[in-house]
Amino acid sequence: MDYRIPLAVCLFLVQVLVRGAEVEEEKTIQKSFVFDAGSGERQIEVDNFEGSIHVTGYAGGEALLVVKETLEADSSEKAQEARRGVRLEITRTNNLVRCYVDGPFRCRNGSINFRGWERYGYKVRYDFELKVPHHTGLRLKTVNGEDILVAKTAGKFEAENVNGGIRMTEIEGAGRVYALNGK
């Protein structure tokens, strides 16, 4: 039996699988938001899809946001498609700062319909690092990423993570925590 053709196919497949993403890009987004003392409760909302969320409270008066965006794509065309299709929207209304990751995996009502990055030919990840005043309300959500970590805050909180864990230390205040397929 001639094994050359099946062997060649196997070697080709291994080469494709090992090679991974053809295009890899990283960028860092930094923003700060000064809260208005007369505009009500301070609140941060992060509605992420792929990536981690780390929040630390401190004795300052502004929210400091650093987001690392990582894009991986099978080709330059797929990378361009990812740049058009997946975006991070950062908005501020009074004392609410909202970070929302939108893309083809979102339904109109904000829920998620995801069938795997392979379907798109690209993957976009956002890892959030926030430093917020101690008494800041938090609404944090992520799906496919690592953990949500919160430390040294004293406001109301809501944290949801699917396929990852949630760890909260030195927390004051009341809230809700939900993790599915995580710790």
N, CA and C atoms as an extended XYZ file, in Angstrom:
549
Properties=species:S:1:pos:R:3:atomname:S:1:resname:S:1:resid:I:1 pbc="F F F"
N         0.842       -1.188        0.000 N   MET     1
C         0.000        0.000        0.000 CA  MET     1
C         0.883        1.246        0.000 C   MET     1
N         0.494        2.249       -0.766 N   ASP     2
C         1.248        3.487       -0.874 CA  ASP     2
C         0.774        4.468        0.206 C   ASP     2
N         1.664        4.819        1.139 N   TYR     3
C         1.321        5.705        2.258 CA  TYR     3
C         1.708        7.159        1.998 C   TYR     3
N         2.261        7.447        0.833 N   ARG     4
C         2.755        8.802        0.575 CA  ARG     4
C         1.652        9.847        0.569 C   ARG     4
N         0.530        9.582       -0.067 N   ILE     5
C        -0.548       10.577       -0.158 CA  ILE     5
C        -1.184       10.828        1.207 C   ILE     5
N        -1.614        9.790        1.956 N   PRO     6
C        -2.173       10.066        3.289 CA  PRO     6
C        -1.163       10.755        4.205 C   PRO     6
N         0.114       10.380        4.107 N   LEU     7
C         1.139       11.007        4.923 CA  LEU     7
C         1.286       12.479        4.554 C   LEU     7
N         1.262       12.791        3.266 N   ALA     8
C         1.367       14.181        2.819 CA  ALA     8
C         0.182       15.005        3.322 C   ALA     8
N        -1.009       14.429        3.274 N   VAL     9
C        -2.207       15.124        3.765 CA  VAL     9
C        -2.085       15.376        5.263 C   VAL     9
N        -1.645       14.385        6.018 N   CYS    10
C        -1.475       14.540        7.466 CA  CYS    10
C        -0.447       15.619        7.785 C   CYS    10
N         0.669       15.629        7.085 N   LEU    11
C         1.695       16.649        7.318 CA  LEU    11
C         1.163       18.044        7.005 C   LEU    11
N         0.391       18.156        5.933 N   PHE    12
C        -0.210       19.442        5.589 CA  PHE    12
C        -1.149       19.912        6.698 C   PHE    12
N        -2.007       19.024        7.190 N   LEU    13
C        -2.951       19.387        8.250 CA  LEU    13
C        -2.231       19.784        9.530 C   LEU    13
N        -1.187       19.071        9.885 N   VAL    14
C        -0.410       19.417       11.075 CA  VAL    14
C         0.216       20.793       10.901 C   VAL    14
N         0.731       21.078        9.729 N   GLN    15
C         1.341       22.370        9.461 CA  GLN    15
C         0.309       23.487        9.599 C   GLN    15
N        -0.881       23.287        9.082 N   VAL    16
C        -1.943       24.291        9.178 CA  VAL    16
C        -2.348       24.495       10.631 C   VAL    16
N        -2.518       23.414       11.382 N   LEU    17
C        -2.941       23.518       12.775 CA  LEU    17
C        -1.874       24.160       13.649 C   LEU    17
N        -0.613       23.844       13.418 N   VAL    18
C         0.466       24.392       14.228 CA  VAL    18
C         0.682       25.866       13.916 C   VAL    18
N         0.510       26.224       12.669 N   ARG    19
C         0.754       27.599       12.251 CA  ARG    19
C        -0.145       28.567       12.996 C   ARG    19
N        -1.401       28.223       13.214 N   GLY    20
C        -2.312       29.088       13.951 CA  GLY    20
C        -2.752       30.274       13.122 C   GLY    20
N        -2.948       31.392       13.791 N   ALA    21
C        -3.456       32.591       13.137 CA  ALA    21
C        -2.409       33.181       12.200 C   ALA    21
N        -2.856       33.588       11.042 N   GLU    22
C        -1.990       34.231       10.053 CA  GLU    22
C        -1.695       35.674       10.469 C   GLU    22
N        -2.701       36.342       11.030 N   VAL    23
C        -2.580       37.740       11.440 CA  VAL    23
C        -2.808       37.823       12.945 C   VAL    23
N        -1.903       38.491       13.645 N   GLU    24
C        -2.064       38.739       15.078 CA  GLU    24
C        -1.753       40.202       15.340 C   GLU    24
N        -2.677       40.872       16.016 N   GLU    25
C        -2.498       42.288       16.328 CA  GLU    25
C        -2.885       42.527       17.774 C   GLU    25
N        -2.188       43.461       18.416 N   GLU    26
C        -2.537       43.880       19.768 CA  GLU    26
C        -2.536       45.394       19.814 C   GLU    26
N        -3.470       45.936       20.576 N   LYS    27
C        -3.440       47.369       20.829 CA  LYS    27
C        -3.984       47.619       22.225 C   LYS    27
N        -3.596       48.734       22.800 N   THR    28
C        -4.021       49.097       24.145 CA  THR    28
C        -4.815       50.387       24.087 C   THR    28
N        -5.948       50.381       24.761 N   ILE    29
C        -6.822       51.552       24.847 CA  ILE    29
C        -6.783       52.030       26.293 C   ILE    29
N        -6.510       53.320       26.500 N   GLN    30
C        -6.486       53.884       27.851 CA  GLN    30
C        -7.415       55.080       27.908 C   GLN    30
N        -8.247       55.116       28.950 N   LYS    31
C        -9.161       56.243       29.140 CA  LYS    31
C        -9.319       56.490       30.628 C   LYS    31
N        -9.668       57.719       30.965 N   SER    32
C       -10.009       58.032       32.352 CA  SER    32
C       -11.281       58.868       32.353 C   SER    32
N       -12.077       58.685       33.396 N   PHE    33
C       -13.362       59.367       33.519 CA  PHE    33
C       -13.460       59.964       34.913 C   PHE    33
N       -13.669       61.277       34.985 N   VAL    34
C       -13.863       61.944       36.269 CA  VAL    34
C       -15.350       61.918       36.572 C   VAL    34
N       -15.691       61.401       37.738 N   PHE    35
C       -17.097       61.338       38.132 CA  PHE    35
C       -17.543       62.685       38.672 C   PHE    35
N       -18.788       63.045       38.378 N   ASP    36
C       -19.390       64.297       38.827 CA  ASP    36
C       -20.057       64.060       40.179 C   ASP    36
N       -19.672       64.819       41.181 N   ALA    37
C       -20.194       64.619       42.539 CA  ALA    37
C       -21.705       64.809       42.613 C   ALA    37
N       -22.289       65.641       41.751 N   GLY    38
C       -23.715       65.919       41.823 CA  GLY    38
C       -24.586       65.097       40.893 C   GLY    38
N       -24.034       64.099       40.231 N   SER    39
C       -24.802       63.340       39.231 CA  SER    39
C       -25.230       61.955       39.694 C   SER    39
N       -25.306       61.736       40.974 N   GLY    40
C       -25.790       60.449       41.467 CA  GLY    40
C       -24.694       59.426       41.651 C   GLY    40
N       -25.120       58.189       41.858 N   GLU    41
C       -24.213       57.082       42.145 CA  GLU    41
C       -23.273       56.809       40.973 C   GLU    41
N       -22.020       56.558       41.297 N   ARG    42
C       -21.030       56.185       40.275 CA  ARG    42
C       -21.249       54.729       39.895 C   ARG    42
N       -21.203       54.454       38.596 N   GLN    43
C       -21.419       53.081       38.144 CA  GLN    43
C       -20.541       52.779       36.932 C   GLN    43
N       -19.994       51.560       36.938 N   ILE    44
C       -19.211       51.039       35.811 CA  ILE    44
C       -19.917       49.790       35.307 C   ILE    44
N       -20.121       49.730       33.995 N   GLU    45
C       -20.701       48.551       33.349 CA  GLU    45
C       -19.715       48.045       32.314 C   GLU    45
N       -19.367       46.773       32.383 N   VAL    46
C       -18.533       46.145       31.356 CA  VAL    46
C       -19.286       44.917       30.862 C   VAL    46
N       -19.690       44.947       29.601 N   ASP    47
C       -20.379       43.820       28.968 CA  ASP    47
C       -19.435       43.285       27.895 C   ASP    47
N       -18.576       42.376       28.308 N   ASN    48
C       -17.526       41.829       27.462 CA  ASN    48
C       -18.015       40.527       26.832 C   ASN    48
N       -17.271       40.038       25.872 N   PHE    49
C       -17.597       38.731       25.313 CA  PHE    49
C       -16.437       37.760       25.500 C   PHE    49
N       -15.277       38.099       25.017 N   GLU    50
C       -14.099       37.230       25.109 CA  GLU    50
C       -13.022       38.004       25.848 C   GLU    50
N       -12.664       37.552       27.050 N   GLY    51
C       -11.603       38.214       27.788 CA  GLY    51
C       -11.905       38.353       29.267 C   GLY    51
N       -10.935       38.879       29.983 N   SER    52
C       -11.021       39.001       31.433 CA  SER    52
C       -11.437       40.411       31.834 C   SER    52
N       -11.882       40.528       33.088 N   ILE    53
C       -12.224       41.825       33.671 CA  ILE    53
C       -11.612       41.861       35.063 C   ILE    53
N       -10.733       42.835       35.321 N   HIS    54
C       -10.116       43.010       36.633 CA  HIS    54
C       -10.434       44.423       37.113 C   HIS    54
N       -11.020       44.530       38.302 N   VAL    55
C       -11.402       45.825       38.869 CA  VAL    55
C       -10.797       45.942       40.260 C   VAL    55
N       -10.165       47.085       40.530 N   THR    56
C        -9.605       47.363       41.848 CA  THR    56
C       -10.096       48.727       42.307 C   THR    56
N       -10.595       48.786       43.540 N   GLY    57
C       -11.019       50.052       44.112 CA  GLY    57
C        -9.836       50.802       44.703 C   GLY    57
N        -9.938       52.134       44.689 N   TYR    58
C        -8.885       52.963       45.280 CA  TYR    58
C        -9.512       54.253       45.796 C   TYR    58
N        -8.726       55.077       46.466 N   ALA    59
C        -9.241       56.268       47.139 CA  ALA    59
C        -9.288       57.492       46.224 C   ALA    59
N        -9.308       57.324       44.936 N   GLY    60
C        -9.345       58.442       44.000 CA  GLY    60
C       -10.755       58.803       43.589 C   GLY    60
N       -10.873       59.759       42.667 N   GLY    61
C       -12.172       60.231       42.229 CA  GLY    61
C       -12.496       59.958       40.771 C   GLY    61
N       -11.616       59.257       40.064 N   GLU    62
C       -11.883       58.980       38.656 CA  GLU    62
C       -11.715       57.499       38.359 C   GLU    62
N       -12.344       57.069       37.282 N   ALA    63
C       -12.201       55.687       36.821 CA  ALA    63
C       -11.088       55.650       35.784 C   ALA    63
N       -10.161       54.732       35.962 N   LEU    64
C        -9.047       54.558       35.035 CA  LEU    64
C        -9.238       53.225       34.318 C   LEU    64
N        -9.243       53.264       33.010 N   LEU    65
C        -9.553       52.099       32.189 CA  LEU    65
C        -8.389       51.804       31.249 C   LEU    65
N        -7.928       50.562       31.270 N   VAL    66
C        -6.931       50.081       30.312 CA  VAL    66
C        -7.497       48.802       29.707 C   VAL    66
N        -7.603       48.777       28.385 N   VAL    67
C        -8.142       47.614       27.686 CA  VAL    67
C        -7.100       47.131       26.688 C   VAL    67
N        -6.770       45.860       26.779 N   LYS    68
C        -5.865       45.248       25.799 CA  LYS    68
C        -6.728       44.501       24.795 C   LYS    68
N        -6.640       44.912       23.537 N   GLU    69
C        -7.379       44.258       22.453 CA  GLU    69
C        -6.422       43.343       21.698 C   GLU    69
N        -6.815       42.084       21.528 N   THR    70
C        -6.014       41.116       20.784 CA  THR    70
C        -6.863       40.559       19.650 C   THR    70
N        -6.363       40.698       18.427 N   LEU    71
C        -7.064       40.203       17.245 CA  LEU    71
C        -6.216       39.107       16.612 C   LEU    71
N        -6.830       37.974       16.346 N   GLU    72
C        -6.185       36.881       15.618 CA  GLU    72
C        -7.086       36.523       14.449 C   GLU    72
N        -6.494       36.364       13.262 N   ALA    73
C        -7.303       36.059       12.076 CA  ALA    73
C        -6.560       35.097       11.165 C   ALA    73
N        -7.346       34.364       10.387 N   ASP    74
C        -6.789       33.399        9.444 CA  ASP    74
C        -6.118       34.065        8.244 C   ASP    74
N        -6.503       35.314        7.939 N   SER    75
C        -5.951       36.024        6.785 CA  SER    75
C        -6.106       37.521        7.011 C   SER    75
N        -5.476       38.324        6.156 N   SER    76
C        -5.625       39.781        6.277 CA  SER    76
C        -7.054       40.204        5.961 C   SER    76
N        -7.729       39.476        5.070 N   GLU    77
C        -9.132       39.783        4.761 CA  GLU    77
C       -10.015       39.533        5.984 C   GLU    77
N        -9.767       38.424        6.681 N   LYS    78
C       -10.537       38.115        7.890 CA  LYS    78
C       -10.221       39.117        9.007 C   LYS    78
N        -8.987       39.586        9.071 N   ALA    79
C        -8.632       40.609       10.063 CA  ALA    79
C        -9.399       41.895        9.786 C   ALA    79
N        -9.494       42.270        8.516 N   GLN    80
C       -10.259       43.459        8.134 CA  GLN    80
C       -11.737       43.280        8.493 C   GLN    80
N       -12.264       42.101        8.247 N   GLU    81
C       -13.654       41.798        8.600 CA  GLU    81
C       -13.862       41.912       10.116 C   GLU    81
N       -12.891       41.437       10.891 N   ALA    82
C       -12.975       41.534       12.354 CA  ALA    82
C       -12.965       42.989       12.802 C   ALA    82
N       -12.106       43.813       12.184 N   ARG    83
C       -12.046       45.240       12.541 CA  ARG    83
C       -13.369       45.942       12.265 C   ARG    83
N       -14.049       45.528       11.185 N   ARG    84
C       -15.357       46.122       10.862 CA  ARG    84
C       -16.470       45.561       11.747 C   ARG    84
N       -16.391       44.267       12.071 N   GLY    85
C       -17.514       43.595       12.715 CA  GLY    85
C       -17.530       43.591       14.226 C   GLY    85
N       -16.354       43.618       14.855 N   VAL    86
C       -16.281       43.567       16.314 CA  VAL    86
C       -15.745       44.901       16.807 C   VAL    86
N       -16.458       45.503       17.732 N   ARG    87
C       -16.021       46.815       18.215 CA  ARG    87
C       -16.332       46.974       19.698 C   ARG    87
N       -15.515       47.766       20.327 N   LEU    88
C       -15.698       48.122       21.727 CA  LEU    88
C       -16.277       49.525       21.773 C   LEU    88
N       -17.461       49.633       22.356 N   GLU    89
C       -18.110       50.935       22.518 CA  GLU    89
C       -17.932       51.366       23.967 C   GLU    89
N       -17.324       52.521       24.171 N   ILE    90
C       -17.144       53.073       25.514 CA  ILE    90
C       -17.915       54.384       25.560 C   ILE    90
N       -18.917       54.446       26.437 N   THR    91
C       -19.752       55.643       26.538 CA  THR    91
C       -19.844       56.086       27.993 C   THR    91
N       -20.173       57.348       28.150 N   ARG    92
C       -20.389       57.889       29.489 CA  ARG    92
C       -21.654       58.723       29.467 C   ARG    92
N       -22.545       58.447       30.414 N   THR    93
C       -23.754       59.235       30.606 CA  THR    93
C       -23.817       59.571       32.085 C   THR    93
N       -23.687       60.853       32.408 N   ASN    94
C       -23.622       61.293       33.801 CA  ASN    94
C       -22.539       60.498       34.530 C   ASN    94
N       -22.903       59.738       35.553 N   ASN    95
C       -21.914       58.965       36.311 CA  ASN    95
C       -21.898       57.483       35.953 C   ASN    95
N       -22.393       57.144       34.770 N   LEU    96
C       -22.354       55.766       34.279 CA  LEU    96
C       -21.339       55.672       33.140 C   LEU    96
N       -20.338       54.828       33.325 N   VAL    97
C       -19.378       54.524       32.261 CA  VAL    97
C       -19.710       53.117       31.785 C   VAL    97
N       -19.951       52.982       30.482 N   ARG    98
C       -20.377       51.697       29.926 CA  ARG    98
C       -19.401       51.254       28.838 C   ARG    98
N       -18.916       50.022       28.961 N   CYS    99
C       -18.044       49.394       27.969 CA  CYS    99
C       -18.802       48.195       27.416 C   CYS    99
N       -19.040       48.189       26.118 N   TYR   100
C       -19.873       47.163       25.500 CA  TYR   100
C       -19.161       46.617       24.271 C   TYR   100
N       -18.918       45.314       24.260 N   VAL   101
C       -18.294       44.662       23.108 CA  VAL   101
C       -19.407       44.144       22.210 C   VAL   101
N       -19.439       44.654       20.976 N   ASP   102
C       -20.477       44.271       20.019 CA  ASP   102
C       -19.833       43.534       18.854 C   ASP   102
N       -20.609       42.659       18.234 N   GLY   103
C       -20.101       41.904       17.099 CA  GLY   103
C       -21.165       40.995       16.530 C   GLY   103
N       -20.798       40.168       15.560 N   PRO   104
C       -21.776       39.300       14.901 CA  PRO   104
C       -22.348       38.227       15.825 C   PRO   104
N       -21.767       38.051       16.985 N   PHE   105
C       -22.241       37.074       17.971 CA  PHE   105
C       -23.352       37.636       18.853 C   PHE   105
N       -23.686       38.924       18.726 N   ARG   106
C       -24.729       39.555       19.538 CA  ARG   106
C       -26.055       39.550       18.794 C   ARG   106
N       -27.116       39.297       19.537 N   CYS   107
C       -28.471       39.427       19.000 CA  CYS   107
C       -28.939       40.861       19.232 C   CYS   107
N       -30.022       41.253       18.614 N   ARG   108
C       -30.531       42.620       18.755 CA  ARG   108
C       -30.856       42.983       20.195 C   ARG   108
N       -31.287       42.000       20.981 N   ASN   109
C       -31.644       42.276       22.371 CA  ASN   109
C       -30.435       42.234       23.302 C   ASN   109
N       -29.223       42.087       22.762 N   GLY   110
C       -28.012       42.072       23.566 CA  GLY   110
C       -27.576       40.692       24.010 C   GLY   110
N       -28.422       39.680       23.799 N   SER   111
C       -28.022       38.320       24.164 CA  SER   111
C       -26.986       37.813       23.156 C   SER   111
N       -26.493       36.619       23.404 N   ILE   112
C       -25.390       36.102       22.597 CA  ILE   112
C       -25.800       34.835       21.859 C   ILE   112
N       -25.427       34.773       20.576 N   ASN   113
C       -25.617       33.586       19.747 CA  ASN   113
C       -24.255       33.296       19.117 C   ASN   113
N       -23.487       32.451       19.768 N   PHE   114
C       -22.102       32.211       19.360 CA  PHE   114
C       -21.924       30.756       18.965 C   PHE   114
N       -21.293       30.539       17.824 N   ARG   115
C       -21.097       29.174       17.328 CA  ARG   115
C       -19.625       28.834       17.131 C   ARG   115
N       -18.746       29.598       17.714 N   GLY   116
C       -17.312       29.315       17.631 CA  GLY   116
C       -16.593       30.272       16.694 C   GLY   116
N       -15.373       30.654       17.081 N   TRP   117
C       -14.586       31.591       16.277 CA  TRP   117
C       -14.211       30.999       14.923 C   TRP   117
N       -14.156       29.682       14.821 N   GLU   118
C       -13.785       29.056       13.550 CA  GLU   118
C       -14.745       29.475       12.443 C   GLU   118
N       -15.979       29.671       12.793 N   ARG   119
C       -17.007       30.074       11.822 CA  ARG   119
C       -16.678       31.430       11.183 C   ARG   119
N       -16.069       32.314       11.963 N   TYR   120
C       -15.765       33.663       11.477 CA  TYR   120
C       -14.387       33.764       10.826 C   TYR   120
N       -13.464       32.912       11.233 N   GLY   121
C       -12.100       33.007       10.712 CA  GLY   121
C       -11.267       34.031       11.457 C   GLY   121
N       -11.765       34.512       12.584 N   TYR   122
C       -11.024       35.454       13.416 CA  TYR   122
C       -11.515       35.353       14.852 C   TYR   122
N       -10.729       35.945       15.740 N   LYS   123
C       -11.070       35.992       17.162 CA  LYS   123
C       -10.600       37.339       17.694 C   LYS   123
N       -11.463       38.023       18.445 N   VAL   124
C       -11.101       39.305       19.040 CA  VAL   124
C       -11.338       39.199       20.544 C   VAL   124
N       -10.322       39.555       21.304 N   ARG   125
C       -10.367       39.438       22.761 CA  ARG   125
C       -10.103       40.809       23.383 C   ARG   125
N       -10.872       41.132       24.423 N   TYR   126
C       -10.668       42.367       25.181 CA  TYR   126
C       -10.423       42.009       26.641 C   TYR   126
N        -9.275       42.404       27.163 N   ASP   127
C        -8.957       42.215       28.576 CA  ASP   127
C        -8.995       43.584       29.251 C   ASP   127
N        -9.890       43.715       30.235 N   PHE   128
C       -10.144       44.989       30.910 CA  PHE   128
C        -9.412       45.048       32.245 C   PHE   128
N        -8.745       46.168       32.503 N   GLU   129
C        -8.162       46.499       33.809 CA  GLU   129
C        -8.763       47.840       34.203 C   GLU   129
N        -9.471       47.870       35.334 N   LEU   130
C       -10.085       49.114       35.793 CA  LEU   130
C        -9.656       49.425       37.210 C   LEU   130
N        -9.438       50.698       37.453 N   LYS   131
C        -9.184       51.206       38.794 CA  LYS   131
C       -10.298       52.219       39.040 C   LYS   131
N       -11.112       51.982       40.082 N   VAL   132
C       -12.299       52.812       40.307 CA  VAL   132
C       -12.329       53.301       41.748 C   VAL   132
N       -13.016       54.426       42.017 N   PRO   133
C       -13.200       54.842       43.407 CA  PRO   133
C       -13.893       53.727       44.198 C   PRO   133
N       -13.527       53.591       45.473 N   HIS   134
C       -14.067       52.499       46.303 CA  HIS   134
C       -15.584       52.366       46.190 C   HIS   134
N       -16.306       53.457       46.324 N   HIS   135
C       -17.777       53.416       46.322 CA  HIS   135
C       -18.307       53.603       44.902 C   HIS   135
N       -18.132       52.580       44.091 N   THR   136
C       -18.603       52.579       42.704 CA  THR   136
C       -19.403       51.303       42.473 C   THR   136
N       -20.598       51.442       41.902 N   GLY   137
C       -21.400       50.273       41.551 CA  GLY   137
C       -20.807       49.581       40.339 C   GLY   137
N       -20.884       48.256       40.307 N   LEU   138
C       -20.281       47.474       39.222 CA  LEU   138
C       -21.293       46.522       38.612 C   LEU   138
N       -21.346       46.489       37.274 N   ARG   139
C       -22.079       45.459       36.519 CA  ARG   139
C       -21.079       44.895       35.523 C   ARG   139
N       -20.656       43.658       35.759 N   LEU   140
C       -19.581       43.048       34.976 CA  LEU   140
C       -20.054       41.736       34.374 C   LEU   140
N       -19.822       41.575       33.058 N   LYS   141
C       -20.211       40.340       32.364 CA  LYS   141
C       -19.141       39.980       31.344 C   LYS   141
N       -18.817       38.689       31.284 N   THR   142
C       -17.975       38.180       30.206 CA  THR   142
C       -18.383       36.735       29.944 C   THR   142
N       -18.053       36.240       28.774 N   VAL   143
C       -18.488       34.893       28.410 CA  VAL   143
C       -17.290       33.979       28.212 C   VAL   143
N       -16.530       34.177       27.198 N   ASN   144
C       -15.429       33.269       26.882 CA  ASN   144
C       -14.121       33.941       27.207 C   ASN   144
N       -13.642       33.723       28.371 N   GLY   145
C       -12.382       34.342       28.714 CA  GLY   145
C       -11.878       33.774       29.997 C   GLY   145
N       -11.231       34.609       30.692 N   GLU   146
C       -10.711       34.188       31.975 CA  GLU   146
C       -11.626       34.719       33.062 C   GLU   146
N       -11.056       34.948       34.203 N   ASP   147
C       -11.857       35.300       35.367 CA  ASP   147
C       -12.220       36.772       35.432 C   ASP   147
N       -13.252       37.019       36.213 N   ILE   148
C       -13.574       38.363       36.677 CA  ILE   148
C       -12.971       38.460       38.071 C   ILE   148
N       -12.123       39.449       38.285 N   LEU   149
C       -11.500       39.681       39.588 CA  LEU   149
C       -11.899       41.066       40.071 C   LEU   149
N       -12.384       41.151       41.309 N   VAL   150
C       -12.773       42.435       41.894 CA  VAL   150
C       -12.153       42.521       43.279 C   VAL   150
N       -11.544       43.662       43.597 N   ALA   151
C       -10.914       43.849       44.903 CA  ALA   151
C       -11.133       45.276       45.395 C   ALA   151
N       -11.348       45.409       46.694 N   LYS   152
C       -11.353       46.692       47.401 CA  LYS   152
C       -12.437       47.648       46.927 C   LYS   152
N       -13.630       47.142       46.628 N   THR   153
C       -14.737       48.029       46.262 CA  THR   153
C       -15.818       47.962       47.330 C   THR   153
N       -16.695       48.982       47.345 N   ALA   154
C       -17.717       49.060       48.393 CA  ALA   154
C       -19.075       49.467       47.845 C   ALA   154
N       -19.322       49.278       46.584 N   GLY   155
C       -20.616       49.627       46.008 CA  GLY   155
C       -21.448       48.395       45.728 C   GLY   155
N       -22.624       48.619       45.166 N   LYS   156
C       -23.452       47.496       44.711 CA  LYS   156
C       -22.706       46.799       43.575 C   LYS   156
N       -22.946       45.499       43.430 N   PHE   157
C       -22.252       44.792       42.359 CA  PHE   157
C       -23.115       43.693       41.765 C   PHE   157
N       -22.835       43.432       40.496 N   GLU   158
C       -23.422       42.316       39.764 CA  GLU   158
C       -22.312       41.791       38.862 C   GLU   158
N       -22.021       40.494       38.968 N   ALA   159
C       -20.953       39.899       38.162 CA  ALA   159
C       -21.437       38.574       37.589 C   ALA   159
N       -21.269       38.407       36.272 N   GLU   160
C       -21.661       37.171       35.584 CA  GLU   160
C       -20.514       36.717       34.697 C   GLU   160
N       -20.211       35.420       34.767 N   ASN   161
C       -19.161       34.869       33.918 CA  ASN   161
C       -19.578       33.476       33.457 C   ASN   161
N       -19.550       33.260       32.163 N   VAL   162
C       -19.801       31.944       31.589 CA  VAL   162
C       -18.462       31.441       31.057 C   VAL   162
N       -18.085       30.251       31.429 N   ASN   163
C       -16.816       29.629       31.042 CA  ASN   163
C       -15.615       30.268       31.719 C   ASN   163
N       -15.820       30.788       32.909 N   GLY   164
C       -14.743       31.364       33.702 CA  GLY   164
C       -15.224       31.589       35.122 C   GLY   164
N       -14.310       31.957       35.993 N   GLY   165
C       -14.644       32.135       37.398 CA  GLY   165
C       -14.789       33.594       37.791 C   GLY   165
N       -15.183       33.783       39.045 N   ILE   166
C       -15.304       35.119       39.633 CA  ILE   166
C       -14.630       35.065       40.995 C   ILE   166
N       -13.735       36.009       41.237 N   ARG   167
C       -13.072       36.097       42.534 CA  ARG   167
C       -13.205       37.526       43.041 C   ARG   167
N       -13.720       37.663       44.272 N   MET   168
C       -13.911       38.981       44.869 CA  MET   168
C       -13.241       38.983       46.238 C   MET   168
N       -12.407       39.994       46.487 N   THR   169
C       -11.708       40.100       47.769 CA  THR   169
C       -11.845       41.515       48.305 C   THR   169
N       -11.907       41.630       49.631 N   GLU   170
C       -12.020       42.917       50.323 CA  GLU   170
C       -13.184       43.736       49.767 C   GLU   170
N       -14.361       43.110       49.727 N   ILE   171
C       -15.555       43.717       49.145 CA  ILE   171
C       -16.513       44.135       50.250 C   ILE   171
N       -17.102       45.316       50.099 N   GLU   172
C       -18.216       45.756       50.934 CA  GLU   172
C       -19.362       46.058       49.989 C   GLU   172
N       -20.576       45.931       50.473 N   GLY   173
C       -21.725       46.174       49.614 CA  GLY   173
C       -22.446       44.870       49.331 C   GLY   173
N       -23.562       44.981       48.660 N   ALA   174
C       -24.380       43.806       48.368 CA  ALA   174
C       -24.506       43.647       46.863 C   ALA   174
N       -24.726       42.400       46.437 N   GLY   175
C       -24.879       42.187       45.011 CA  GLY   175
C       -25.143       40.746       44.667 C   GLY   175
N       -24.979       40.459       43.391 N   ARG   176
C       -25.266       39.147       42.832 CA  ARG   176
C       -24.052       38.677       42.042 C   ARG   176
N       -23.710       37.392       42.210 N   VAL   177
C       -22.583       36.797       41.500 CA  VAL   177
C       -23.064       35.501       40.864 C   VAL   177
N       -22.732       35.301       39.578 N   TYR   178
C       -23.153       34.091       38.873 CA  TYR   178
C       -22.019       33.637       37.964 C   TYR   178
N       -21.606       32.383       38.129 N   ALA   179
C       -20.584       31.802       37.257 CA  ALA   179
C       -21.074       30.443       36.773 C   ALA   179
N       -20.978       30.205       35.478 N   LEU   180
C       -21.356       28.932       34.878 CA  LEU   180
C       -20.115       28.354       34.209 C   LEU   180
N       -19.802       27.118       34.498 N   ASN   181
C       -18.602       26.455       33.971 CA  ASN   181
C       -17.326       27.131       34.453 C   ASN   181
N       -17.359       27.697       35.624 N   GLY   182
C       -16.191       28.341       36.217 CA  GLY   182
C       -16.251       28.208       37.722 C   GLY   182
N       -15.350       28.868       38.392 N   LYS   183
C       -15.298       28.803       39.859 CA  LYS   183
C       -15.620       30.152       40.449 C   LYS   183
